Amino acid sequence: MKQQINSNDGFAINSKKPRSKYAKRHKKPKKLINIIFSQKTTIILLLLLQFVQIFIMFTILNENYNYLSVLFSTLGIVVAIYIVNTDRQPAYKIAWIVPLLIFPVFTTILYLILTNQPYKRKVSNAYVQKNLDTRCYLPEDMELSKNIQKSDPELYRIVRYLDDAAGFPAYGCEDITYFPLGENKFAAMLTELRKAEKFIFMEYFIVDDGEMWGEIVDILIEKAFAGVEVRLIVDGMGSQFTMPAKDKKAIEKAGGRVLIFNKFRPMMSTIQNNRDHRKILVVDGNVGFTGGVNIADEYINRLIRFGHWKDTAIMIRGQAVWNLTMMVLQMWEVISHESTDYEKYRPTPPDENTKSQGIIVPYSDTPLDSEKIGRMVYMSMINNAKKYLYITTPYFIPDNEILTSLELAAKSGVDVRIITPHIPDKWYIQCITRSYYSELMNMGVRVYEYVPGFIHAKNCLSDDKRAVVGTINFDYRSLYLHFEDAAFMQDTACIPDIKADFEDLFKNKCHRITRDDIRELSFASRFMSVILRIFAPML
C-alpha cells in the first residue's frame, strides 16, 4: 500500500497561481518572541494554569483524604449514578465512569466544573430558540409532501423527520453538481463568487492563510467595495489562529462583516467541544455549496500534508438553497444578537417551465438540543439500504447502534463498504478506526483504505438512489458535539456521478483490508487502540 502520486494517477498537483495582494504571499516562520507573546500561547498557558489549580485542589484534598474519603466517595457515586441515567451514549458514560473509579476526587471535581457552565446553557437556549422562531420561514411544500407520501412512503418518513425534527423542508431538485475533488469545487466556487450581485454568505470551520484563501479574499473585498453584502462566519478553534487578522480588517474596511463562532477562550468548558464544523457558501440565494472542503491549500492539493487529499462537495441551484441561507442567518443572529429581514435573501422564484428531478433536503444538526439529526439520517440510510451501501469517512468511531445497524445490513445481504484514509491526519484517530476493522469484517462489511493519502469526504450512497454529502463524519464529534450540515438526496441527477466516484475509488485508488493487514498491525497500535477506545467519545 505504498503512496503513489503522479500525473498518470489523476492526482496531479495544480500549478501555483499568484497570491492575493491582501494576504501573505508566503508563510514565514514566526519569531520566537512573537510565538511567546501570541494570543494562542496565552490561551494555552491560561488553560494549563486552570489544570494546575485543579491539581493543587486535588492534592490538598488528597492530603486530608482520611477526613474527606466518605464525602467524596459518596459524591463520586452520586455523579456516577447521574451519568448512568443521562441520555448520553453508553461509550460516553464509560469514558467518565472509568476515571471516576480510578481517580474519584480529581474526576468528580473536573466533571462538576465542566458540566456546570451557565454560558453554555445561555448559548444553547439562544440557538434552540432561534431555530424555533425561524421555522415559519421554512414552510413545508404540502403538495410535494403529499406526492412523496403517495409514491414513496419510505422516502416520506425521512423527509417528514427532517422537517419535523430539524425544521428543514424538502424540495424538488432543480440542479445539483457533484465535485469529486476539492479542486473542482474551488474552481466553481470562484466562478460563482465573481458573479455575486446581492450577497455572499460563507460559514466555514477552517479558513487558513494560503493560495486558496488569497484568491477568495480578493473577490470578497472587491465585491464588498462594489456594494455586495458579504458575511463570513468562521469557527473559533478552526480559524481563530489561522485566518490572517489583516484580511479580516480588509474585508470589514470594504464593508463586509466577519464573525467568529465560539471563540476559543482560556477556560475549561464543555462548550469548547461544540465547534461550527459546517462548510457553507451561498451566493445571491440562488447558488449554494456544501461538503467536506474547508478553505485551506491542502483541500485543493496546493499543499501536500498527508499525501493526496481527496474531498468532495456539491453545488445546489434553485429553491433548496434557501435551507443553506437560513442556516447561516440563524447562526449569524445567535452570534451577533441581531435581527434579520429574511425575505430579502430568498432565492429567485423558478421559471414556470423549470422541471425538477428528484428530491433534496439540505439540513443542519446542532449539539445543543436532544435531536441527533446527522446520526438519524445515517441510520436511515443504513437501515433502508437493500442492495448496497457505500460510505467514505475520514474518522470512523461509531456508536453501538450504528455498528449494530451496519451488522444487520451486511448480514442481510447488503453490500456494505467503508473507505477510510491510509495516511491519517491524526494518528490516534486512525488507531481507533483500525481497531474496528476486524469487527466490521466479522459482520461482513468490506473495509478499504484510500492509498494515495487522506480521504476527507463524508459521503453515503445506497442503491443508485439515495445519497448524503456534507460535513458529518462517522464519529462522536460530528454526531454529538459539532454543528454540522449536509444534503440528503434521492433520485437526483448527481447520484450517478457519486456512484462513479465510488467505483473509481474501489477500482483504482483503494486497498481492501484483509486479515493479513490486521495481523500486521504493531503491538503498540493494538495496545493504544484498546486504551483510546475507552475515551473515544472525548477525542
C-alpha positions in Angstrom: 0.0 0.0 0.0 2.7 2.5 -1.0 1.7 6.0 -1.7 1.8 6.9 -5.4 1.1 10.4 -6.6 1.9 11.3 -10.2 0.3 12.7 -13.2 -0.7 9.4 -14.5 -2.8 8.6 -11.5 -5.1 11.5 -11.8 -3.5 13.2 -8.7 -1.5 15.9 -10.5 -1.0 18.9 -8.3 -2.4 22.1 -9.7 0.2 24.7 -10.8 0.5 27.6 -8.4 -1.2 30.8 -9.0 -0.3 34.3 -7.8 -1.1 35.0 -4.2 -3.6 37.7 -3.0 -2.4 41.2 -2.6 -4.4 41.3 0.7 -2.9 38.1 2.3 0.6 37.0 3.0 2.4 35.8 -0.1 4.2 33.1 1.7 4.0 31.8 5.3 7.1 32.9 7.1 8.5 31.2 10.2 7.4 33.2 13.3 10.0 34.7 15.6 10.3 33.1 19.0 9.2 36.3 20.7 6.1 36.5 18.6 5.2 32.9 19.5 5.8 33.6 23.2 3.5 36.6 23.3 0.9 35.4 20.8 -2.8 35.0 21.7 -2.6 31.3 21.1 0.3 30.9 23.6 -1.5 33.0 26.2 -4.7 30.9 25.9 -2.7 27.6 26.3 -0.9 28.9 29.3 -4.1 30.1 31.0 -5.7 26.7 30.3 -2.6 25.0 31.8 -2.9 27.2 34.8 -6.5 26.1 35.4 -5.4 22.4 35.2 -2.7 23.3 37.8 -5.3 24.9 40.1 -7.5 21.8 39.9 -4.5 19.6 40.6 -3.5 21.6 43.6 -7.0 21.4 44.9 -6.9 17.7 44.3 -3.6 17.4 46.2 -4.9 19.4 49.2 -7.9 17.3 49.4 -5.9 14.1 49.0 -3.7 15.1 52.0 -6.9 15.2 54.1 -8.4 12.2 52.3 -8.9 10.4 55.6 -11.4 13.0 56.6 -13.0 13.5 53.2 -12.9 10.0 51.8 -16.5 9.3 52.8 -17.7 12.6 51.4 -16.0 12.2 48.0 -16.7 8.5 47.7 -20.4 9.4 48.2 -20.2 12.3 45.8 -18.4 10.1 43.2 -21.2 7.5 43.5 -23.8 10.2 43.0 -22.0 11.6 40.0 -21.7 8.1 38.5 -25.4 7.3 39.0 -26.2 10.7 37.5 -24.0 9.9 34.4 -25.6 6.4 34.0 -29.1 8.0 34.0 -28.3 10.7 31.4 -29.4 10.2 27.8 -25.8 10.0 26.6 -24.4 7.2 24.7 -23.0 4.2 26.7 -19.5 4.8 25.4 -19.6 8.4 26.7 -20.7 7.2 30.1 -17.9 4.7 30.3 -15.4 7.4 29.3 -16.3 9.2 32.5 -17.1 6.3 34.8 -13.7 4.6 34.3 -11.6 7.6 35.5 -14.2 8.2 38.3 -13.4 4.7 39.6 -9.6 5.3 39.4 -9.4 9.0 40.4 -12.7 9.7 42.2 -11.7 13.1 43.8 -10.0 14.6 40.7 -12.6 13.3 38.2 -15.5 14.4 40.4 -14.1 18.0 40.7 -13.4 18.1 36.9 -16.8 16.8 36.0 -18.6 19.3 38.2 -16.6 22.2 36.8 -17.1 21.2 33.1 -20.8 20.4 33.4 -21.9 23.5 35.3 -21.4 26.1 32.7 -24.1 28.9 32.7 -22.6 30.3 29.4 -23.2 27.1 27.6 -26.8 27.0 28.7 -27.2 30.6 27.6 -25.9 29.8 24.1 -27.8 26.6 23.9 -31.1 28.2 24.8 -30.4 31.1 22.3 -29.7 28.7 19.4 -32.6 26.4 20.0 -35.0 29.3 20.4 -33.7 30.9 17.2 -34.4 27.7 15.3 -37.9 27.6 16.7 -38.5 31.3 15.9 -37.4 30.9 12.3 -39.3 27.8 11.4 -42.1 29.8 9.9 -39.7 31.0 7.2 -39.1 27.3 6.2 -42.6 26.1 5.3 -43.3 22.7 4.0 -44.3 22.3 0.4 -47.6 20.4 1.1 -48.2 19.4 -2.5 -44.7 17.9 -2.7 -45.1 16.1 0.6 -48.4 14.6 -0.5 -46.9 13.4 -3.7 -43.9 11.8 -1.8 -46.2 10.2 0.7 -48.3 8.6 -2.0 -45.4 7.5 -4.3 -42.7 6.6 -1.8 -43.7 6.0 1.9 -40.1 5.1 2.8 -38.8 8.4 1.4 -41.6 10.3 3.1 -40.6 9.0 6.5 -37.1 10.6 6.3 -38.5 13.8 4.7 -41.1 14.0 7.4 -38.4 13.5 10.1 -36.1 16.2 8.7 -39.0 18.7 8.5 -40.4 18.0 12.0 -37.1 17.4 13.9 -34.7 19.6 12.1 -37.0 22.2 10.6 -35.8 21.9 7.1 -38.2 21.0 4.3 -37.7 19.0 1.1 -37.5 20.5 -2.4 -37.9 19.2 -5.9 -34.3 19.4 -7.2 -33.6 21.9 -10.0 -29.9 21.4 -10.4 -27.0 19.8 -8.4 -23.4 19.4 -9.4 -21.2 16.9 -7.6 -17.5 17.6 -7.2 -15.2 14.6 -6.7 -12.3 16.8 -5.7 -11.7 19.9 -3.7 -10.0 21.5 -6.8 -13.3 21.1 -8.8 -15.3 22.8 -6.1 -12.8 25.6 -5.7 -12.9 26.4 -9.5 -16.8 26.5 -9.4 -16.7 28.5 -6.2 -14.5 31.2 -7.7 -16.8 31.4 -10.7 -19.9 31.9 -8.6 -18.3 34.4 -6.3 -17.3 36.6 -9.2 -21.0 36.6 -10.4 -22.3 37.8 -7.0 -24.6 40.9 -7.2 -26.5 40.9 -4.0 -24.9 39.0 -1.2 -22.3 36.4 -0.3 -22.7 34.3 2.9 -19.9 32.0 4.0 -19.7 29.7 7.1 -16.5 27.6 7.4 -14.8 25.6 10.1 -11.3 26.3 8.7 -10.0 29.4 6.9 -6.3 29.2 6.6 -3.8 31.6 5.0 -2.7 30.4 1.7 -3.3 30.5 -2.0 -6.9 29.2 -1.8 -7.9 31.9 0.8 -5.9 34.5 -1.0 -7.9 34.1 -4.2 -11.2 34.1 -2.3 -10.4 37.1 -0.1 -9.6 39.2 -3.2 -13.1 38.6 -4.5 -14.7 39.2 -1.2 -13.1 42.6 -0.8 -13.8 43.6 -4.4 -17.4 42.6 -4.1 -17.8 44.3 -0.7 -16.4 47.6 -2.2 -18.9 47.2 -5.0 -21.9 47.1 -2.6 -22.4 43.3 -2.4 -23.3 42.2 1.2 -20.5 40.0 2.4 -20.9 37.9 5.6 -18.3 35.4 6.8 -18.6 33.1 9.9 -15.5 31.2 11.0 -15.1 28.8 13.9 -13.1 30.0 16.9 -11.0 26.9 17.1 -10.7 26.0 13.4 -9.9 29.5 12.2 -9.2 31.8 15.1 -5.4 31.4 14.8 -5.1 30.7 11.1 -7.1 33.4 9.3 -4.9 36.5 8.9 -6.1 39.3 11.1 -5.3 41.9 8.3 -7.7 40.0 5.9 -10.5 40.3 8.4 -9.8 44.0 8.8 -9.6 44.4 5.0 -13.0 42.7 4.5 -14.6 44.9 7.2 -13.0 48.1 5.8 -14.5 47.3 2.4 -17.9 47.0 4.1 -18.1 43.2 4.7 -18.5 41.6 8.1 -16.7 38.7 9.8 -17.9 36.9 12.9 -16.1 34.2 15.0 -18.3 31.5 16.4 -17.5 30.3 19.9 -14.1 32.0 20.3 -11.5 29.7 21.9 -11.2 31.1 25.4 -8.8 30.2 28.2 -11.5 28.5 30.3 -12.3 24.9 30.8 -15.8 24.4 29.5 -17.6 21.7 27.5 -18.8 24.4 25.1 -15.3 24.4 23.7 -16.2 21.0 22.2 -19.1 22.5 20.3 -17.4 23.7 17.2 -19.0 25.1 14.0 -17.9 22.3 11.6 -20.2 23.4 8.8 -18.9 24.4 5.3 -21.5 26.6 3.5 -21.3 29.2 0.7 -24.4 30.9 -0.6 -24.3 33.4 -3.5 -27.3 35.6 -4.1 -29.6 33.0 -2.6 -29.7 31.0 -5.8 -26.4 29.0 -5.6 -25.2 27.1 -2.6 -22.2 24.9 -1.8 -21.6 22.4 0.9 -19.4 19.3 1.5 -16.1 18.5 3.2 -13.9 21.1 1.7 -12.6 23.8 4.0 -10.7 26.9 2.9 -7.0 25.8 3.1 -4.5 24.8 0.5 -4.3 21.1 1.4 -8.0 20.7 0.5 -7.2 21.6 -3.1 -3.8 19.8 -3.2 -1.7 23.0 -3.5 -0.1 22.0 -0.2 0.7 18.3 0.4 0.4 17.4 4.0 -0.9 13.8 4.1 -0.4 12.6 0.6 -3.2 13.3 -1.9 -6.2 15.0 -0.2 -9.4 13.5 -1.5 -12.5 15.6 -0.7 -16.0 16.1 -2.2 -18.7 18.8 -2.4 -21.9 19.7 -4.1 -23.3 22.8 -5.7 -27.0 23.4 -5.4 -29.1 25.7 -7.6 -32.7 26.7 -7.0 -35.1 26.8 -4.1 -33.3 24.3 -1.9 -30.5 26.9 -1.4 -33.0 28.6 1.0 -32.2 26.0 3.6 -28.5 26.8 3.5 -29.2 30.6 3.6 -31.3 30.1 6.7 -28.6 28.0 8.4 -26.1 30.9 8.0 -28.6 33.6 9.1 -29.7 31.6 12.2 -26.1 31.2 13.2 -25.3 34.8 12.5 -28.1 36.0 14.7 -27.1 33.8 17.6 -23.5 35.2 17.5 -24.4 38.9 16.8 -27.8 39.1 18.6 -29.1 41.0 15.6 -32.4 40.6 13.8 -32.7 40.0 10.1 -35.2 40.7 7.3 -35.2 37.1 6.0 -37.4 37.8 3.0 -34.7 39.9 1.2 -32.5 36.8 0.9 -34.9 34.3 -0.6 -33.9 32.7 -3.9 -35.4 33.9 -7.2 -38.7 32.1 -7.9 -38.2 29.3 -10.5 -39.4 29.7 -14.1 -42.7 28.0 -14.7 -41.1 25.7 -17.2 -38.4 24.6 -14.8 -38.5 20.9 -14.3 -37.2 19.2 -11.2 -35.6 15.8 -10.9 -35.5 14.0 -7.6 -35.7 15.3 -4.0 -33.2 17.2 -1.9 -33.2 18.3 1.7 -30.3 20.4 2.9 -30.2 20.1 6.7 -28.1 21.0 9.7 -27.5 19.5 13.1 -26.8 21.2 16.4 -25.3 19.6 19.5 -27.4 21.9 21.7 -30.7 20.0 21.5 -31.8 16.4 22.1 -32.1 15.6 18.4 -29.1 14.0 16.7 -30.1 14.7 13.1 -27.0 13.6 11.3 -26.9 10.3 13.2 -30.6 9.6 12.4 -30.2 10.3 8.7 -27.2 7.9 8.5 -29.2 5.3 10.5 -32.0 5.7 8.0 -29.6 5.2 5.1 -28.1 2.1 6.6 -31.5 0.6 7.6 -33.2 1.2 4.3 -30.4 0.0 2.0 -31.4 -3.0 0.0 -28.6 -3.7 -2.4 -25.5 -1.8 -1.4 -24.3 0.9 1.0 -21.1 2.8 0.4 -19.5 5.1 2.9 -16.5 7.4 2.9 -15.4 9.0 6.2 -12.0 10.3 7.5 -12.8 9.2 11.0 -14.8 6.0 11.8 -15.6 5.9 15.5 -19.2 4.7 15.5 -21.6 4.2 18.4 -23.1 0.8 19.2 -26.3 1.4 17.4 -24.6 2.4 14.2 -22.4 -0.8 14.4 -25.5 -2.9 15.1 -27.3 -1.4 12.0 -24.2 -2.0 9.8 -24.1 -5.6 11.0 -27.8 -6.2 10.3 -27.4 -4.7 6.8 -24.3 -6.7 5.9 -25.7 -10.0 7.3 -29.0 -9.3 5.4 -27.1 -9.4 2.1 -26.5 -5.7 1.6 -23.1 -5.0 0.1 -21.7 -2.6 2.8 -18.3 -0.9 2.1 -16.5 1.7 4.1 -13.5 3.8 2.9 -11.1 5.4 5.4 -7.7 7.1 4.9 -4.5 5.2 4.5 -2.4 8.3 5.5 -4.1 9.9 8.6 -4.1 13.5 9.7 -4.4 12.3 13.3 -2.6 9.1 14.2 -4.6 8.3 17.3 -7.9 8.6 15.4 -6.6 6.1 12.8 -5.5 3.9 15.6 -9.1 3.8 16.9 -10.6 3.5 13.4 -8.4 0.5 12.6 -9.5 -1.2 15.8 -12.9 -1.6 14.3 -11.7 -3.4 11.1 -11.7 -6.9 12.5 -15.2 -6.4 14.0 -16.5 -5.0 10.7 -15.1 -7.8 8.7 -16.7 -10.4 11.0 -20.0 -8.6 10.3 -19.4 -9.0 6.5 -18.6 -5.3 5.9 -15.8 -4.6 3.3 -13.2 -2.1 4.6 -11.0 -0.1 2.3 -8.2 2.5 2.8 -7.6 5.3 0.4 -4.0 4.5 -0.6 -2.8 7.8 -2.2 -3.3 9.7 1.1 -6.1 11.3 3.2 -9.7 11.0 2.3 -11.8 13.7 4.0 -15.0 13.2 2.1 -18.2 12.5 4.0 -20.4 10.6 1.5 -23.0 7.9 1.9 -24.7 6.3 -1.1 -27.2 3.4 -1.4 -28.9 1.5 -4.2 -28.2 4.0 -7.0 -31.0 6.0 -5.4 -30.1 7.9 -2.2 -27.0 9.9 -1.1 -25.8 12.2 1.6 -23.0 14.6 1.0 -21.9 17.1 3.7 -19.7 17.7 6.7 -20.7 14.9 9.0 -18.2 12.2 9.9 -18.9 8.8 11.5 -17.5 9.8 14.8 -18.7 11.1 18.2 -17.6 14.7 17.5 -19.7 15.1 14.3 -22.6 13.0 15.6 -22.9 14.5 19.1 -20.7 17.6 19.6 -20.4 19.7 16.4 -22.7 22.0 14.4 -22.9 20.2 11.1 -24.7 20.3 7.7 -25.4 18.0 4.8 -27.8 17.3 2.0 -30.0 14.3 1.7 -30.8 13.4 -1.9 -32.9 10.9 -3.7 -33.1 10.3 -7.5 -31.2 13.5 -8.3 -29.2 13.8 -11.4 -25.9 13.8 -9.5 -26.4 10.3 -8.0 -24.7 8.5 -10.9 -21.7 10.9 -10.6 -21.4 10.0 -6.9 -21.5 6.3 -7.7 -18.9 6.7 -10.5 -16.6 8.3 -8.0 -17.1 5.4 -5.5 -16.4 2.9 -8.3 -13.2 4.7 -9.3 -12.1 4.6 -5.7 -12.7 0.9 -5.2 -11.1 0.0 -8.5 -8.1 2.3 -8.8 -7.3 4.1 -5.5 -8.2 1.9 -2.6 -6.8 -1.2 -0.9 -9.3 -3.7 0.5 -8.3 -4.6 4.0 -7.6 -8.3 4.6 -7.0 -10.4 7.7 -3.3 -10.3 6.9 -3.3 -6.5 7.1 -4.9 -6.6 10.5 -2.4 -9.2 11.8 0.4 -6.9 10.6 -0.7 -4.1 12.9 2.0 -3.5 15.5 1.6 -4.5 19.2 1.8 -0.8 20.1 -1.0 0.1 17.7 -3.2 -2.7 19.1 -2.4 -1.7 22.7 -3.1 2.0 22.1 -6.4 1.3 20.4 -7.6 -0.6 23.5 -6.9 2.4 25.7 -8.0 5.1 23.2 -11.4 3.4 22.5 -12.4 3.9 26.1 -12.0 7.7 25.7 -13.1 7.8 22.0 -16.3 9.9 22.8 -14.0 12.7 24.1 -11.4 12.6 21.2 
